[in-house]
Amino acid sequence: MTAIGNILSLLRDTEGLSRADIVRATGLSSAATTKITAQILAEGYARETRAEDFTGIGRPPVTISLCPDARLVCGIHLSAGKVAIALTNLRLEPVAETRFGFDTASSPDEVIERTVAAANDLFERNGTLRQDIVGVGVGVPGRVDAAQRINTHAVATGWYDVPFADRFEAAFDLPVALQHNATAIALAETWFGAGRTAESTLHVFMGRGTGGGLAYASRALAPARIGGPIELGHIVIDQNGASCACGGRGCLETVFAERPLLKALGLDEVPPEGLIAAAMRTPEWDGIYDAFLRALATTVTLIAPEAVVLGGHLEVAPPEFTDRLRQDLGGRIMQQQRVGLTIGPTLLGPGVGVRGAACVGLDRFFYAAGPSRQRPAHHRVTT
């Protein structure tokens, strides 16, 4: 992380700091701090405020605080059959958003073309110029390569080795980074949501599939570390169970995901009260719930997160589900892992998926390295 990224990250996590506070927190010299804060102020990323109620001797203290609307980031959340696109500010607060659905038999080229058209329309309707956008974060189903360029494997959509970053950079003339959907959400929860006080956050998502993502917050002024996809849905809970889309048999996802729960309910669509609420009334629920509990307990035992954040259908589950999960999980994990462990729904509200994608862009292109006016080297086009 650069020195300017260090200071911007501090301002992100506070309501404002004095230059002396920044010196103490970063270890930078007073001269370096003064130079960097002057740059940040000149670029409009922060503002100075003098204490109006100061009664001491000398000049009133000056506080430097982030200007969250100084720049925007674009988030693109690609999931099985759905695309969400959003512009957010530097505190991940949504500014504008659009969504559309697609046939899961669509090729990646078709999805990319529609996504680019929808994003350009969103920029135009919002009056957003390319130079206002620090970059693009893309959340994708399945794994991505280490360089955050390629969606290497997505079972839910049948996508393999799709170079989304290159394609979107060519279309938008903006830097692009990819991340696994649930991992992107874990990152957003770490900096802006339910994991802000935790060193490690596990996001558990249940939709068409069941999975998770892990992020580690470094409170020592460094970028959050990504733990990568957590294949919770492919923990085997019944060796003789049903075949799974992953090629295995008896995976959690064969009983605890949208389609098997709808099948148990005899429904084609999610009922108004929510999928979990409806499933809790079925005779099969205790067995289904126990399968999820065993898989989650195994995951928590192995990776020891400090916060478990529930998303998808789990986010809107009834309080009695979450209360029971907190109680039952405690009995399945080690005592030291129970201490301080929090379990609850996301605090980021509706659209958490696309906010997770946007957070990938913010973390990579603003807070880690500091803002740059550079365009991507892979493609340079005029828009």
N, C-alpha and C positions, 0 to 999 in steps of 0.2 A: 504494500500500500504506500502511495506517495505521501509526502508531507501535506499537500493540499487535500488529498483524500482523507488523511487523518483528521484534519480540522473540520472538513465538511461532515464527516461521520459523527464527530462530537456534537456539532450543531444540530444534526439530525435527531440525536437522542436527548437533547435538552431544549429548554425554552430559551436559553441564551447564556453566554459565558463572557466573562471579561478576558482581556488579553492575558492577564496574570493567571487566570484559571486555565487557559489554553496552554500556557508555558508549563504549568505544573502537570497537566494531564498528558501532554505529548513528549515532554523532555526537550522540546525545541528551544533554541536560544530566544531571548527577547527580540533580537534583531530579525531573526528568521520569521518569528511569529508576526511581527509588525509588517514585514514585507508580504507575507502570504495573505494575511487578513486584508491588507490594502488591495491586493489583487482580487480577492473574493468580493470585497465591497465594490470595487470598480466595475466588476463584471455583473453586479446586481444580484449575486447569489445570497448575499446577506445584507443586513442593515444594522446601523448603530442606534442605540437608544440610551439616553442619559436619564438617570434616576431623578424624578421630579420631586420626590419627598426627602432628598438627601439633606441632612442637617450637620454633617461633619465639617472638618476643616479641609480646605483645598477644593479641587474640582470635583463635581459629582462623578461617580463611577460610570463608565460606559460599558454597556452590554452589547455583544454582537450576537445576533440571532439569524437563523436561516430564513430566507424568503422562499417559501415552498412553491410559489407560482412562477419563479424566475425561469424555469425550463420545464419541459414535459418529457415523458417517456411513453413509448407505445408498447402495449402488451398484446400478444396474440396467443390465445389459448385454443389449441387444437385437441379435440377429443373425438371419440367414436361418434360420428354423425353430427357433431356440433362444432361451431367456431364462434369464439367471442373475441372482440377487438376493443381495446380501450386506450384512451389517453389518460394518464394520471400525472399529478404534480410530483414534486420531490419528496413529499411525505406519503406517497402512494394513495392519495385521495383522488377518486375518479373525477374526471373533467367531462368526458364524453365516452359513449360506448355504443356498440352495435353488435348484433348477433345474427347468425343464420344457420340453418341446418343443411346437411348434405347426405346423400345416399352413401352408405359405407362401402358400396361397390365402386365408388368414384375413384379415379386414379389420383395420385398425389398432384399431378400436373393440373387437373381440374380443380382440386381444392386450393392449390396455390393461386391459380388465376382468379378464382372467386374471392379469395382472401385479399389479394392485392387490390382488386376493384373496390371491395367494401371498405378497406382501410383508407384508400385515396378519397373515397366519398366522405368518410368520417372526417378526414383532415380538412377537406374543402368546406363541409358544413360547419365545422368548428372554427374556421378561419385560421387554421394552424399552418405555419410555414415550416419547411424542413429544418431551417436553422433553429427553430424553437425546440426541436426534439433531440435529446441526447443520444438516443439509440432505441433499438427494438429488442425486447425480450420475448422469446417464443417458448411456450410450454407445449410439449408433445407427449403423446402416449408412448410409453416404452423408453428404452435406453438411448442415450446420446453418446457420441465419442468424446474423448478427453478434451478436445479442442472446442467443444460445444458448437459443432458445425453440422453434424449429420445425425439424423434419427436412424439409428442402426437397426432397431428391432422393435416393432409394435404389433403385438399379437392381435389386439382389438381391431386394428384397421388393416392388417396385412401389409403394412409398410416396412420395407427393408432398405437400409442405406439410402435414405432420401436426403439430399443436400439442401435442407431448408434454408440454412443461413446464407449460402451463396445465392440461392434464388431470390430470397427477400432483399438481400443487399443490392442485387442487380435492379430490382424493381423500385426500391425506395431511396437508394443512394444514402443509406444510413448504416451504421455498424449494427450487426445482429448477433445475438448469442442464444443458443438453445439450452433447454433444461427439461428433464423429465417432469411431467406435470405435478405430481405429488411432492417431488423434491423442491420444485419452485415455490409451491405453497408453504412448505416447511421453512424455506428461506424468508418468505414474507411474514410468516408468523414470528420468526426469530427477531426481526427488526421492528415490526410494526404491530404485531398482534398478541396472541395468547402466550407466546414464548419469549416475550421481552425480558422477563426476569430469569429465564432458564439458560443454562449453558448448552443444552441440547434439546431439540424439539423433534418429535416424531409426529408427522401428519398422517393420519389413517383415513383413507377415502373409500367409500363404497358407492359405486354407481353401476355401470354395466359390468365393471370388474371391481375387484377389491385389491387395494394396494396401499403403499405408503411411501413417504419420503423422509429423509433425515437431514437436518442441518445443525451444525455446531456453531454457536456464537463465540467469537473470540472477543472478550471484553478488554483485551490488551491492544486495542487499536490495530486490528488486522481484519481482513475480510472474513466473513463467515465461511467455514469449511462445509463442503457438501458431502453428506454421507451416501448419496446416491439412492437409486430406487430400492425400496424394501419390499420384496415380493411376498408380502403377507398372504395374499390370496392364493399362493401356490405352495403353501405349507400343507403337506399331506395330513389329513385328519381321518381318512378311511382308506386303507390300502385296497379295499375291494369296492370303492365307491365309483361314481360315474366318471366317464372320460372327460378330461378338461381340454380346453382350446390350446393349452400349452404343450399338449402331447402326453401329459401325465394322467394319473388316475387318482380320484379321491381328494383333489385339492379343495381347500376351503372355498374357493370361488365357485365350485359346483353346487354349493348349498347356500352360501352367504354372498349373494350379489343380486342385482336387480332382476335378472331373468328367472333364476330358480325361486326367488321369493314371490315373484308374480305368479309363477306356475303353482306354487304351494297355495296361493290365494285364489287361483282360478281366474285371474284377471289378465287383461292385455295392457292396461295402463296403470300408472301409480295412482292410488286413490287420494282424494283430497286431504285426508287426515295424515298422509305420509306412509311410506312403505313400511318402516319399522313399527309404527303404531298399529297398522293393520296386521302385520305378521305376528305381533305379540299376542294376538287373539286366536291364533291357530293352534291345533293340538300338537303340531310339529315344532312349535317355537322353542321349547326347552332344549331339544336336541340341537337345533340350529344355533341357538345362542351359545350353548356349551362349546360347539365347534369353534365359533368366533373367539370365545374367551380363551380356549386352549391355544389357538394360534397367536392371539395377542400376548398372552402371558409368555409364550416362547420367545416372541420378538422382543418384548421388554426385558426379559432375562438376559438375552444375548447382547443387546445394544445399550441397555440402561439409560434411556432418555429421562430428562427431568420434567418434560412436559409432553403429554399426549393430546393432540388436538384432533377433534373429530370433524370430518367433512363429508360432503355429498349427502346421502340419505341419513347418515349418522348425525349430521349437523342439526337436522330438524327432528331427531328422535325425541320422544316424550321424556320429561325429566326423570321418570321412574326407570327408564332404560339406563340413562347415564348414572343415576344414583346406584343402581344395582351393579353396574360395571365397575364403578369405583370400589365398592365393597368387595365384590368377588375377585377382582384382579389382585387386590391386596393379599388375599389368601393364597395366590398362586405364584407369587414372586418372592425374592429374598427380602428379608427385613430391611436391609440397608437401602434397597431399591424403592421401598415404600415411602421412606422418609423424604418429604418434600415433593413427591411426585404429584403433579396436577393432571387431571383429566377433564376435558370439557370441550364444547364446540368452539369453532373459530370465532374470534372477535372481529374479524374483518368483514363480516356481513355478506350479503348476496354478491355474487361475482368474484368470489375468492380465487377462483381458478385463473381468471384473466389478471387479477391483481398480483397473483404469484408470478405469472409470466412477466408482467411489467417490472416486478422487483428484480428479476434476473437482469433486465436491462439497466435498471438503476444501480444495482450493486456492481455490475461489470464496467459500465461506461461513465459513472458519475462518482460514486462514493469510494470505489477501490483505487482508481487511478486519477481521479479528478476529472473535471469536464474537459473535453477536447473538441476542437473545431475540425479535426481531421475527418475526412471521409474514408470509407473502407478502401483498402488497397486492392481488394479482389476485383471490384468492378467500379468504374467511375462513369456514371451516366448523368445526363442532364434531364431534370424533370420540370 
